Amino acid sequence: MKAPMSAAFVADCSIAMAWLFHDEATLKTAALLNRLATETALVPTWWFIEITNVLAMAERKGRITPTQSDAFIADLSQLGIERDDEAVDRAFTHLLALCRTLDQPATTRSTSIWPFAEACRWQRLTKTCGKPQRNWASLS
């Protein structure tokens, strides 16, 4: 049996990118980064692919250099990042059922899904700069 997840919060790609791109940082994203000194964050397996894609696009656009990407990856590897390997399985079971019940997509700007998702022990992490994003990960 797999050990239970011990993460204190869920971090999506946009949160991590705010740690690299300071013009996207907010007080909340900085606070989450600081929490990683003593806590762990849960990320879905595909988070690493999303990070890679953003880094590749940022390099292509000249926003960062390959050296900066490599340094950021090294920094991420030193943080308490806990990969949720079971998120994919829950997407087809728990998350799909929740979306059907509420008639809402899995990623939504609609606040109607929040109370139900939280009641199911799903946590949301909202990026506070730019357009809000709701991403869900089960901690059950």
C-alpha positions in Angstrom: 0.0 0.0 0.0 1.2 3.5 -0.9 2.0 5.9 1.9 -0.7 8.6 2.3 0.1 12.0 0.8 1.3 14.5 3.3 1.3 17.7 1.2 0.1 20.9 2.8 -1.2 22.4 -0.5 -1.6 21.8 -4.2 0.5 23.8 -6.6 -0.3 24.1 -10.3 2.0 25.1 -13.1 1.0 28.8 -13.0 2.0 29.0 -9.3 5.5 27.6 -10.0 6.0 29.8 -13.0 5.4 32.8 -10.8 8.4 31.7 -8.8 10.5 32.0 -12.0 8.9 35.0 -13.7 8.9 37.7 -11.1 6.5 39.9 -13.0 3.9 37.2 -12.5 4.6 36.8 -8.7 2.2 38.0 -6.1 2.4 38.0 -2.3 0.5 34.7 -2.3 2.8 32.9 -4.7 5.8 34.2 -2.7 4.2 32.9 0.5 3.6 29.5 -1.0 7.3 29.3 -2.1 8.3 30.3 1.4 6.1 27.5 2.9 8.1 25.0 0.9 10.9 25.5 3.3 9.0 23.5 5.9 6.1 21.9 4.0 5.4 20.0 0.9 3.3 20.7 -2.1 1.3 18.2 -4.1 1.5 18.3 -7.9 -0.1 16.0 -10.5 2.2 13.9 -12.6 1.5 16.1 -15.7 2.8 19.1 -13.8 6.4 18.3 -14.9 5.3 18.3 -18.6 3.5 21.6 -18.1 6.6 23.1 -16.5 8.8 21.8 -19.4 6.4 23.3 -21.9 6.4 26.7 -20.3 10.2 26.7 -20.1 10.6 25.7 -23.7 8.2 28.4 -24.9 9.9 31.0 -22.7 13.3 30.1 -24.1 11.9 30.2 -27.7 10.5 33.7 -27.1 13.7 34.9 -25.5 12.2 35.5 -22.1 14.7 33.2 -20.4 17.9 31.4 -21.4 18.5 27.6 -21.3 20.8 28.3 -18.4 18.0 30.0 -16.5 15.7 27.0 -17.2 18.3 24.6 -16.0 18.8 26.6 -12.8 15.0 26.7 -12.2 14.7 23.0 -12.6 17.6 22.5 -10.2 15.8 24.8 -7.7 12.5 22.9 -8.1 14.3 19.6 -7.3 15.4 21.0 -4.0 11.8 21.9 -2.9 9.3 19.7 -1.2 7.3 18.7 -4.3 5.3 15.5 -3.9 4.0 14.0 -7.1 0.5 12.6 -7.0 0.7 9.5 -9.3 -2.9 8.7 -8.7 -4.4 12.0 -10.0 -4.9 10.5 -13.4 -6.9 7.6 -12.0 -9.1 10.0 -10.0 -9.7 12.1 -13.1 -11.8 9.3 -14.6 -13.6 8.5 -11.4 -14.0 11.1 -8.7 -13.4 14.2 -10.8 -15.5 13.1 -13.8 -18.4 12.2 -11.4 -18.1 15.6 -9.8 -18.2 17.4 -13.2 -21.2 15.4 -14.2 -23.1 16.1 -11.0 -22.4 19.8 -11.2 -22.5 20.1 -15.0 -19.2 22.0 -14.8 -15.8 21.4 -16.5 -12.9 20.2 -14.5 -11.1 23.6 -14.8 -13.6 26.3 -14.4 -13.9 30.0 -13.5 -17.4 29.2 -12.1 -17.5 29.4 -8.3 -20.5 27.0 -8.1 -18.2 24.0 -8.1 -16.1 25.1 -5.1 -18.3 24.1 -2.1 -18.9 20.7 -3.6 -15.3 20.0 -4.5 -14.1 21.2 -1.0 -16.7 19.0 0.6 -15.1 16.1 -1.2 -11.7 17.1 0.2 -10.5 18.6 -3.1 -8.4 21.8 -2.6 -8.3 24.6 -5.0 -5.3 26.9 -5.6 -6.2 30.1 -7.3 -3.6 32.2 -9.0 -4.2 35.8 -7.9 -2.6 37.7 -10.8 -4.1 37.8 -14.3 -7.1 35.6 -15.0 -8.1 33.3 -12.1 -7.6 29.6 -12.7 -9.1 26.8 -10.7 -7.3 23.6 -10.7 -8.3 20.7 -8.5 -6.5 17.8 -6.9 -7.9 15.3 -4.5 -6.2 14.9 -1.1 -8.4 11.9 -0.2 
